[in-house]
Amino acid sequence: MTRAAREAVADGFARWANPSSPHAEGRAARRLVEDARADVAAAYGWGQEVLLTAGASESLAIALGRSMVERCFVSAVEHDAVLRASGAASVMPVDAAGHVVLPDLAGPRALVAVQWANSETGVRQPIAALAEAVHGAGHLLLVDAAQMPAGMGEDVAEHADFVALSAHKRGGPPGIGALLVRDLATLLPTGGQERGYRPGTENMPAAIGYAAALREAEPDHTALRAHLDDAVRRSGGIVVAEDSARHPAIGAYRMPGVPAAAQLIRFDSGGIAVSAGSACASGSLKPSHVLAALGWREEAAREVVRVSFGRTTTREEVDAFIAAWRGIARGRA
């Protein structure tokens, strides 16, 4: 969490009152929530509705469970939160580059769910092109943009009908996110908060912490990730989906001959946190449904680790990872 976000959350707790209360303190808390809502909209260039939620998972569940459609399509590389919430949705395959292959979309109105960038490989979807096909068939587009830095999603803001966001992925506090909604008439209301689309009491401290984090510019790690890609290749490693447009701060890498579990132990002993499988957190060892969808054999997929950069990641830290990678690779025989 950024310093500004921590300070905002602390200030929010010091000033907390129920934002739904009619007294002066409640009205002041309400004003803070609404200001935070406006800041989220501005950060993402969104001119329509913003529903504050408990995080991207809840945002996805709301869109997938309450959008006014008769069926859903989700891609084979979606986050577990989408796969859990989508029920009997039809699964769309991806090609070897990780890009969604749309099926025949003829039929009743549907919600089509895709990612801005995959949380494991970093592969970005061509949102504008997908939206053209989805809207041309009369359907709605949901974009999981939990990994999307503010200011990088012009195509998402222009074309998506629903956008799921996460605060903690952007330096904000855990336990809050947002669902951007183009037209509330496409969503079934429930609950007494958030325009009637969510139950419970608003988390004002977290909301203003989220807004504070979004006001801080995020670094562009494109060159840093390219430096890591190059070092991995030079060390005999394989960059997953290296020819695809990818998130500037996420990469997945295979070290042939060394299981990811062994890599994790070695990296962790050196104070370097990586993850494997379908993780968004260090230490997961589940087989990767994402790599399977890209056509990877399980044996090869089990040699892949995921690396992500934080806001403060430095060239020196990446070089330390590269040195550790090379040391592990040299000892694989």
Contacts in CASP RR format, 6 or more apart in sequence:
PFRMAT RR
TARGET T0000
AUTHOR 0000-0000-0000
METHOD contacts of the structure
MODEL  1
MTRAAREAVADGFARWANPSSPHAEGRAARRLVEDARADVAAAYGWGQEV
LLTAGASESLAIALGRSMVERCFVSAVEHDAVLRASGAASVMPVDAAGHV
VLPDLAGPRALVAVQWANSETGVRQPIAALAEAVHGAGHLLLVDAAQMPA
GMGEDVAEHADFVALSAHKRGGPPGIGALLVRDLATLLPTGGQERGYRPG
TENMPAAIGYAAALREAEPDHTALRAHLDDAVRRSGGIVVAEDSARHPAI
GAYRMPGVPAAAQLIRFDSGGIAVSAGSACASGSLKPSHVLAALGWREEA
AREVVRVSFGRTTTREEVDAFIAAWRGIARGRA
1 9 0 8 1.000
1 168 0 8 1.000
1 171 0 8 1.000
1 172 0 8 1.000
1 173 0 8 1.000
1 213 0 8 1.000
2 171 0 8 1.000
2 172 0 8 1.000
2 212 0 8 1.000
2 213 0 8 1.000
2 216 0 8 1.000
2 311 0 8 1.000
4 209 0 8 1.000
4 212 0 8 1.000
4 213 0 8 1.000
4 215 0 8 1.000
4 216 0 8 1.000
5 171 0 8 1.000
5 172 0 8 1.000
5 173 0 8 1.000
5 209 0 8 1.000
5 210 0 8 1.000
5 212 0 8 1.000
5 213 0 8 1.000
6 173 0 8 1.000
7 212 0 8 1.000
8 205 0 8 1.000
8 208 0 8 1.000
8 209 0 8 1.000
8 211 0 8 1.000
8 212 0 8 1.000
9 173 0 8 1.000
9 205 0 8 1.000
9 206 0 8 1.000
9 208 0 8 1.000
9 209 0 8 1.000
10 205 0 8 1.000
11 205 0 8 1.000
11 208 0 8 1.000
12 32 0 8 1.000
12 204 0 8 1.000
12 205 0 8 1.000
12 208 0 8 1.000
13 205 0 8 1.000
15 25 0 8 1.000
15 28 0 8 1.000
15 29 0 8 1.000
15 32 0 8 1.000
16 29 0 8 1.000
16 204 0 8 1.000
16 205 0 8 1.000
17 23 0 8 1.000
17 25 0 8 1.000
17 26 0 8 1.000
17 28 0 8 1.000
17 29 0 8 1.000
17 204 0 8 1.000
18 26 0 8 1.000
18 29 0 8 1.000
18 201 0 8 1.000
19 26 0 8 1.000
19 29 0 8 1.000
19 30 0 8 1.000
19 32 0 8 1.000
19 33 0 8 1.000
19 201 0 8 1.000
19 202 0 8 1.000
19 204 0 8 1.000
20 26 0 8 1.000
20 30 0 8 1.000
20 193 0 8 1.000
20 201 0 8 1.000
20 202 0 8 1.000
21 27 0 8 1.000
21 29 0 8 1.000
29 202 0 8 1.000
29 204 0 8 1.000
32 204 0 8 1.000
32 207 0 8 1.000
32 208 0 8 1.000
33 52 0 8 1.000
33 202 0 8 1.000
33 204 0 8 1.000
33 207 0 8 1.000
33 208 0 8 1.000
35 208 0 8 1.000
35 211 0 8 1.000
36 52 0 8 1.000
36 204 0 8 1.000
36 207 0 8 1.000
36 208 0 8 1.000
36 209 0 8 1.000
36 210 0 8 1.000
36 211 0 8 1.000
37 50 0 8 1.000
37 52 0 8 1.000
37 207 0 8 1.000
39 211 0 8 1.000
39 214 0 8 1.000
39 215 0 8 1.000
40 46 0 8 1.000
40 50 0 8 1.000
40 52 0 8 1.000
40 165 0 8 1.000
40 178 0 8 1.000
40 210 0 8 1.000
40 211 0 8 1.000
40 214 0 8 1.000
41 47 0 8 1.000
41 50 0 8 1.000
41 180 0 8 1.000
43 150 0 8 1.000
43 151 0 8 1.000
43 214 0 8 1.000
43 215 0 8 1.000
44 150 0 8 1.000
44 151 0 8 1.000
44 153 0 8 1.000
44 156 0 8 1.000
44 157 0 8 1.000
44 163 0 8 1.000
44 165 0 8 1.000
44 180 0 8 1.000
45 151 0 8 1.000
45 154 0 8 1.000
45 157 0 8 1.000
46 157 0 8 1.000
46 163 0 8 1.000
46 180 0 8 1.000
47 157 0 8 1.000
48 180 0 8 1.000
48 181 0 8 1.000
48 182 0 8 1.000
48 183 0 8 1.000
49 180 0 8 1.000
49 181 0 8 1.000
49 182 0 8 1.000
49 183 0 8 1.000
49 184 0 8 1.000
49 195 0 8 1.000
50 178 0 8 1.000
50 179 0 8 1.000
50 180 0 8 1.000
50 181 0 8 1.000
51 59 0 8 1.000
51 62 0 8 1.000
51 178 0 8 1.000
51 179 0 8 1.000
51 180 0 8 1.000
51 181 0 8 1.000
51 194 0 8 1.000
51 195 0 8 1.000
51 197 0 8 1.000
51 198 0 8 1.000
52 176 0 8 1.000
52 177 0 8 1.000
52 178 0 8 1.000
52 194 0 8 1.000
52 198 0 8 1.000
52 202 0 8 1.000
52 203 0 8 1.000
52 207 0 8 1.000
53 59 0 8 1.000
53 62 0 8 1.000
53 176 0 8 1.000
53 177 0 8 1.000
53 178 0 8 1.000
53 179 0 8 1.000
53 194 0 8 1.000
53 198 0 8 1.000
54 175 0 8 1.000
54 176 0 8 1.000
54 177 0 8 1.000
54 203 0 8 1.000
55 165 0 8 1.000
55 166 0 8 1.000
55 167 0 8 1.000
55 175 0 8 1.000
55 176 0 8 1.000
55 177 0 8 1.000
55 178 0 8 1.000
56 81 0 8 1.000
56 144 0 8 1.000
56 146 0 8 1.000
56 164 0 8 1.000
56 165 0 8 1.000
56 166 0 8 1.000
56 169 0 8 1.000
56 177 0 8 1.000
57 81 0 8 1.000
57 85 0 8 1.000
58 177 0 8 1.000
58 179 0 8 1.000
59 164 0 8 1.000
59 165 0 8 1.000
59 177 0 8 1.000
59 178 0 8 1.000
59 179 0 8 1.000
60 79 0 8 1.000
60 81 0 8 1.000
60 82 0 8 1.000
60 85 0 8 1.000
60 113 0 8 1.000
60 142 0 8 1.000
60 144 0 8 1.000
60 164 0 8 1.000
61 81 0 8 1.000
61 85 0 8 1.000
62 179 0 8 1.000
62 187 0 8 1.000
62 197 0 8 1.000
62 198 0 8 1.000
63 111 0 8 1.000
63 113 0 8 1.000
63 142 0 8 1.000
63 162 0 8 1.000
63 164 0 8 1.000
63 179 0 8 1.000
63 187 0 8 1.000
64 72 0 8 1.000
64 74 0 8 1.000
64 82 0 8 1.000
64 85 0 8 1.000
64 86 0 8 1.000
64 87 0 8 1.000
64 89 0 8 1.000
64 111 0 8 1.000
64 113 0 8 1.000
64 142 0 8 1.000
65 85 0 8 1.000
66 187 0 8 1.000
66 188 0 8 1.000
66 190 0 8 1.000
66 197 0 8 1.000
67 111 0 8 1.000
67 140 0 8 1.000
67 142 0 8 1.000
67 162 0 8 1.000
67 186 0 8 1.000
67 187 0 8 1.000
67 188 0 8 1.000
68 109 0 8 1.000
68 185 0 8 1.000
68 186 0 8 1.000
68 187 0 8 1.000
68 188 0 8 1.000
69 108 0 8 1.000
69 109 0 8 1.000
69 110 0 8 1.000
69 111 0 8 1.000
69 139 0 8 1.000
69 140 0 8 1.000
69 186 0 8 1.000
70 108 0 8 1.000
70 109 0 8 1.000
70 110 0 8 1.000
71 89 0 8 1.000
71 90 0 8 1.000
71 108 0 8 1.000
71 109 0 8 1.000
71 110 0 8 1.000
71 111 0 8 1.000
72 86 0 8 1.000
72 87 0 8 1.000
72 89 0 8 1.000
72 90 0 8 1.000
72 110 0 8 1.000
72 111 0 8 1.000
72 112 0 8 1.000
72 113 0 8 1.000
73 89 0 8 1.000
73 90 0 8 1.000
73 91 0 8 1.000
73 92 0 8 1.000
73 103 0 8 1.000
73 105 0 8 1.000
73 110 0 8 1.000
73 111 0 8 1.000
73 112 0 8 1.000
73 113 0 8 1.000
74 82 0 8 1.000
74 83 0 8 1.000
74 86 0 8 1.000
74 89 0 8 1.000
74 90 0 8 1.000
74 91 0 8 1.000
74 92 0 8 1.000
74 113 0 8 1.000
75 91 0 8 1.000
75 92 0 8 1.000
75 93 0 8 1.000
75 94 0 8 1.000
75 100 0 8 1.000
75 113 0 8 1.000
75 114 0 8 1.000
75 115 0 8 1.000
75 293 0 8 1.000
76 91 0 8 1.000
76 92 0 8 1.000
76 93 0 8 1.000
76 94 0 8 1.000
76 289 0 8 1.000
76 293 0 8 1.000
77 94 0 8 1.000
77 98 0 8 1.000
77 115 0 8 1.000
77 118 0 8 1.000
77 120 0 8 1.000
77 121 0 8 1.000
77 123 0 8 1.000
77 289 0 8 1.000
77 290 0 8 1.000
77 293 0 8 1.000
77 294 0 8 1.000
78 86 0 8 1.000
78 113 0 8 1.000
78 114 0 8 1.000
78 115 0 8 1.000
78 144 0 8 1.000
79 115 0 8 1.000
79 119 0 8 1.000
79 144 0 8 1.000
79 146 0 8 1.000
79 280 0 8 1.000
80 278 0 8 1.000
82 113 0 8 1.000
82 144 0 8 1.000
86 113 0 8 1.000
89 113 0 8 1.000
90 103 0 8 1.000
92 100 0 8 1.000
92 101 0 8 1.000
92 102 0 8 1.000
92 103 0 8 1.000
92 112 0 8 1.000
93 100 0 8 1.000
93 101 0 8 1.000
93 293 0 8 1.000
94 100 0 8 1.000
94 101 0 8 1.000
94 293 0 8 1.000
94 294 0 8 1.000
95 101 0 8 1.000
96 294 0 8 1.000
96 295 0 8 1.000
97 123 0 8 1.000
97 241 0 8 1.000
97 243 0 8 1.000
97 244 0 8 1.000
97 294 0 8 1.000
98 118 0 8 1.000
98 121 0 8 1.000
98 123 0 8 1.000
98 241 0 8 1.000
98 244 0 8 1.000
98 293 0 8 1.000
98 294 0 8 1.000
99 123 0 8 1.000
99 125 0 8 1.000
99 126 0 8 1.000
99 244 0 8 1.000
100 114 0 8 1.000
100 125 0 8 1.000
100 130 0 8 1.000
102 112 0 8 1.000
102 130 0 8 1.000
102 133 0 8 1.000
102 134 0 8 1.000
105 112 0 8 1.000
105 133 0 8 1.000
105 134 0 8 1.000
105 137 0 8 1.000
105 138 0 8 1.000
105 139 0 8 1.000
106 137 0 8 1.000
107 137 0 8 1.000
109 138 0 8 1.000
109 139 0 8 1.000
109 140 0 8 1.000
110 139 0 8 1.000
110 140 0 8 1.000
111 139 0 8 1.000
111 140 0 8 1.000
111 141 0 8 1.000
111 142 0 8 1.000
111 162 0 8 1.000
112 130 0 8 1.000
112 134 0 8 1.000
112 139 0 8 1.000
112 140 0 8 1.000
112 141 0 8 1.000
112 142 0 8 1.000
113 142 0 8 1.000
113 143 0 8 1.000
113 144 0 8 1.000
114 125 0 8 1.000
114 127 0 8 1.000
114 130 0 8 1.000
114 141 0 8 1.000
114 142 0 8 1.000
114 143 0 8 1.000
114 144 0 8 1.000
115 125 0 8 1.000
115 143 0 8 1.000
115 144 0 8 1.000
115 145 0 8 1.000
115 147 0 8 1.000
116 124 0 8 1.000
116 125 0 8 1.000
116 127 0 8 1.000
116 143 0 8 1.000
116 144 0 8 1.000
116 145 0 8 1.000
116 147 0 8 1.000
116 148 0 8 1.000
116 153 0 8 1.000
116 156 0 8 1.000
117 123 0 8 1.000
117 124 0 8 1.000
117 125 0 8 1.000
117 147 0 8 1.000
117 148 0 8 1.000
117 246 0 8 1.000
117 247 0 8 1.000
117 250 0 8 1.000
118 124 0 8 1.000
118 147 0 8 1.000
118 247 0 8 1.000
118 250 0 8 1.000
118 290 0 8 1.000
119 146 0 8 1.000
119 147 0 8 1.000
119 250 0 8 1.000
119 280 0 8 1.000
120 250 0 8 1.000
120 252 0 8 1.000
120 277 0 8 1.000
120 278 0 8 1.000
120 279 0 8 1.000
120 288 0 8 1.000
120 290 0 8 1.000
120 291 0 8 1.000
120 306 0 8 1.000
121 240 0 8 1.000
121 241 0 8 1.000
121 244 0 8 1.000
121 246 0 8 1.000
121 250 0 8 1.000
121 251 0 8 1.000
121 252 0 8 1.000
121 290 0 8 1.000
121 291 0 8 1.000
121 294 0 8 1.000
121 306 0 8 1.000
122 147 0 8 1.000
122 241 0 8 1.000
122 246 0 8 1.000
122 247 0 8 1.000
122 250 0 8 1.000
122 251 0 8 1.000
122 252 0 8 1.000
123 241 0 8 1.000
123 244 0 8 1.000
123 245 0 8 1.000
123 246 0 8 1.000
123 247 0 8 1.000
124 244 0 8 1.000
124 245 0 8 1.000
124 246 0 8 1.000
124 247 0 8 1.000
126 245 0 8 1.000
127 141 0 8 1.000
127 143 0 8 1.000
127 153 0 8 1.000
127 155 0 8 1.000
127 156 0 8 1.000
127 159 0 8 1.000
127 160 0 8 1.000
128 155 0 8 1.000
128 158 0 8 1.000
128 159 0 8 1.000
130 141 0 8 1.000
131 141 0 8 1.000
131 155 0 8 1.000
131 159 0 8 1.000
131 160 0 8 1.000
132 159 0 8 1.000
134 140 0 8 1.000
134 141 0 8 1.000
135 141 0 8 1.000
135 159 0 8 1.000
140 161 0 8 1.000
140 162 0 8 1.000
140 186 0 8 1.000
141 159 0 8 1.000
141 160 0 8 1.000
141 161 0 8 1.000
141 162 0 8 1.000
142 160 0 8 1.000
142 161 0 8 1.000
142 162 0 8 1.000
142 163 0 8 1.000
142 164 0 8 1.000
143 156 0 8 1.000
143 160 0 8 1.000
143 162 0 8 1.000
143 163 0 8 1.000
143 164 0 8 1.000
144 164 0 8 1.000
145 153 0 8 1.000
145 156 0 8 1.000
145 160 0 8 1.000
145 163 0 8 1.000
145 164 0 8 1.000
145 165 0 8 1.000
146 164 0 8 1.000
146 165 0 8 1.000
146 166 0 8 1.000
146 169 0 8 1.000
147 169 0 8 1.000
147 247 0 8 1.000
147 250 0 8 1.000
148 156 0 8 1.000
148 165 0 8 1.000
149 170 0 8 1.000
149 218 0 8 1.000
149 248 0 8 1.000
150 170 0 8 1.000
150 214 0 8 1.000
150 218 0 8 1.000
156 163 0 8 1.000
157 163 0 8 1.000
160 180 0 8 1.000
160 182 0 8 1.000
161 181 0 8 1.000
161 182 0 8 1.000
161 183 0 8 1.000
161 186 0 8 1.000
162 179 0 8 1.000
162 180 0 8 1.000
162 181 0 8 1.000
162 182 0 8 1.000
162 187 0 8 1.000
163 179 0 8 1.000
163 180 0 8 1.000
164 178 0 8 1.000
164 179 0 8 1.000
165 177 0 8 1.000
165 178 0 8 1.000
165 179 0 8 1.000
165 180 0 8 1.000
166 177 0 8 1.000
167 173 0 8 1.000
167 174 0 8 1.000
167 175 0 8 1.000
167 176 0 8 1.000
167 177 0 8 1.000
167 178 0 8 1.000
167 206 0 8 1.000
167 209 0 8 1.000
167 210 0 8 1.000
167 213 0 8 1.000
168 174 0 8 1.000
168 175 0 8 1.000
170 210 0 8 1.000
170 213 0 8 1.000
170 214 0 8 1.000
170 218 0 8 1.000
171 213 0 8 1.000
171 216 0 8 1.000
171 311 0 8 1.000
172 209 0 8 1.000
172 210 0 8 1.000
172 212 0 8 1.000
172 213 0 8 1.000
172 214 0 8 1.000
173 205 0 8 1.000
173 206 0 8 1.000
173 209 0 8 1.000
173 210 0 8 1.000
173 213 0 8 1.000
175 203 0 8 1.000
175 206 0 8 1.000
176 203 0 8 1.000
176 206 0 8 1.000
176 207 0 8 1.000
176 209 0 8 1.000
176 210 0 8 1.000
177 210 0 8 1.000
178 210 0 8 1.000
181 187 0 8 1.000
184 195 0 8 1.000
184 197 0 8 1.000
187 197 0 8 1.000
189 195 0 8 1.000
189 196 0 8 1.000
189 197 0 8 1.000
190 196 0 8 1.000
190 197 0 8 1.000
190 198 0 8 1.000
190 199 0 8 1.000
191 197 0 8 1.000
191 198 0 8 1.000
191 199 0 8 1.000
191 200 0 8 1.000
192 198 0 8 1.000
192 199 0 8 1.000
192 200 0 8 1.000
193 199 0 8 1.000
193 200 0 8 1.000
193 201 0 8 1.000
193 202 0 8 1.000
194 202 0 8 1.000
218 311 0 8 1.000
219 311 0 8 1.000
220 248 0 8 1.000
221 248 0 8 1.000
221 249 0 8 1.000
221 309 0 8 1.000
221 310 0 8 1.000
221 313 0 8 1.000
222 248 0 8 1.000
224 309 0 8 1.000
224 313 0 8 1.000
224 315 0 8 1.000
224 318 0 8 1.000
225 246 0 8 1.000
225 248 0 8 1.000
225 249 0 8 1.000
225 250 0 8 1.000
225 251 0 8 1.000
225 309 0 8 1.000
227 315 0 8 1.000
227 318 0 8 1.000
228 251 0 8 1.000
228 307 0 8 1.000
228 318 0 8 1.000
228 321 0 8 1.000
228 322 0 8 1.000
229 239 0 8 1.000
229 242 0 8 1.000
229 251 0 8 1.000
231 322 0 8 1.000
231 325 0 8 1.000
231 326 0 8 1.000
232 238 0 8 1.000
232 239 0 8 1.000
232 253 0 8 1.000
232 322 0 8 1.000
232 325 0 8 1.000
233 239 0 8 1.000
235 322 0 8 1.000
235 325 0 8 1.000
235 326 0 8 1.000
235 329 0 8 1.000
236 256 0 8 1.000
236 329 0 8 1.000
237 253 0 8 1.000
237 254 0 8 1.000
237 255 0 8 1.000
237 256 0 8 1.000
237 329 0 8 1.000
238 253 0 8 1.000
238 254 0 8 1.000
238 256 0 8 1.000
239 251 0 8 1.000
239 252 0 8 1.000
239 253 0 8 1.000
240 251 0 8 1.000
240 252 0 8 1.000
240 253 0 8 1.000
240 254 0 8 1.000
240 291 0 8 1.000
240 294 0 8 1.000
240 304 0 8 1.000
241 252 0 8 1.000
241 294 0 8 1.000
249 308 0 8 1.000
249 309 0 8 1.000
249 310 0 8 1.000
249 313 0 8 1.000
250 306 0 8 1.000
250 307 0 8 1.000
250 308 0 8 1.000
250 309 0 8 1.000
251 306 0 8 1.000
251 307 0 8 1.000
251 308 0 8 1.000
252 291 0 8 1.000
252 304 0 8 1.000
252 305 0 8 1.000
252 306 0 8 1.000
252 307 0 8 1.000
253 304 0 8 1.000
253 305 0 8 1.000
253 307 0 8 1.000
253 325 0 8 1.000
254 300 0 8 1.000
254 303 0 8 1.000
254 304 0 8 1.000
255 263 0 8 1.000
255 303 0 8 1.000
255 305 0 8 1.000
255 325 0 8 1.000
255 328 0 8 1.000
255 329 0 8 1.000
255 332 0 8 1.000
256 300 0 8 1.000
256 303 0 8 1.000
256 332 0 8 1.000
257 303 0 8 1.000
257 332 0 8 1.000
258 303 0 8 1.000
258 328 0 8 1.000
258 329 0 8 1.000
258 332 0 8 1.000
259 302 0 8 1.000
259 303 0 8 1.000
260 276 0 8 1.000
260 277 0 8 1.000
260 285 0 8 1.000
260 302 0 8 1.000
260 303 0 8 1.000
260 304 0 8 1.000
260 305 0 8 1.000
261 276 0 8 1.000
261 285 0 8 1.000
261 302 0 8 1.000
262 328 0 8 1.000
263 274 0 8 1.000
263 276 0 8 1.000
263 303 0 8 1.000
263 305 0 8 1.000
263 328 0 8 1.000
264 274 0 8 1.000
264 275 0 8 1.000
264 276 0 8 1.000
264 282 0 8 1.000
264 283 0 8 1.000
264 285 0 8 1.000
264 305 0 8 1.000
266 324 0 8 1.000
266 328 0 8 1.000
267 273 0 8 1.000
267 274 0 8 1.000
267 305 0 8 1.000
267 321 0 8 1.000
267 324 0 8 1.000
267 328 0 8 1.000
268 282 0 8 1.000
268 283 0 8 1.000
270 324 0 8 1.000
272 320 0 8 1.000
272 321 0 8 1.000
272 324 0 8 1.000
273 282 0 8 1.000
274 282 0 8 1.000
274 305 0 8 1.000
274 306 0 8 1.000
274 307 0 8 1.000
275 281 0 8 1.000
275 282 0 8 1.000
275 283 0 8 1.000
275 284 0 8 1.000
275 305 0 8 1.000
275 306 0 8 1.000
276 283 0 8 1.000
276 284 0 8 1.000
276 285 0 8 1.000
276 288 0 8 1.000
276 302 0 8 1.000
276 304 0 8 1.000
276 305 0 8 1.000
276 306 0 8 1.000
277 284 0 8 1.000
277 285 0 8 1.000
277 286 0 8 1.000
277 287 0 8 1.000
277 288 0 8 1.000
277 290 0 8 1.000
277 291 0 8 1.000
277 301 0 8 1.000
277 304 0 8 1.000
277 306 0 8 1.000
278 284 0 8 1.000
278 286 0 8 1.000
278 287 0 8 1.000
278 288 0 8 1.000
278 289 0 8 1.000
278 290 0 8 1.000
279 286 0 8 1.000
279 306 0 8 1.000
287 298 0 8 1.000
287 301 0 8 1.000
287 302 0 8 1.000
288 296 0 8 1.000
288 301 0 8 1.000
288 304 0 8 1.000
291 300 0 8 1.000
291 301 0 8 1.000
291 304 0 8 1.000
292 298 0 8 1.000
292 301 0 8 1.000
296 304 0 8 1.000
307 321 0 8 1.000
309 318 0 8 1.000
END
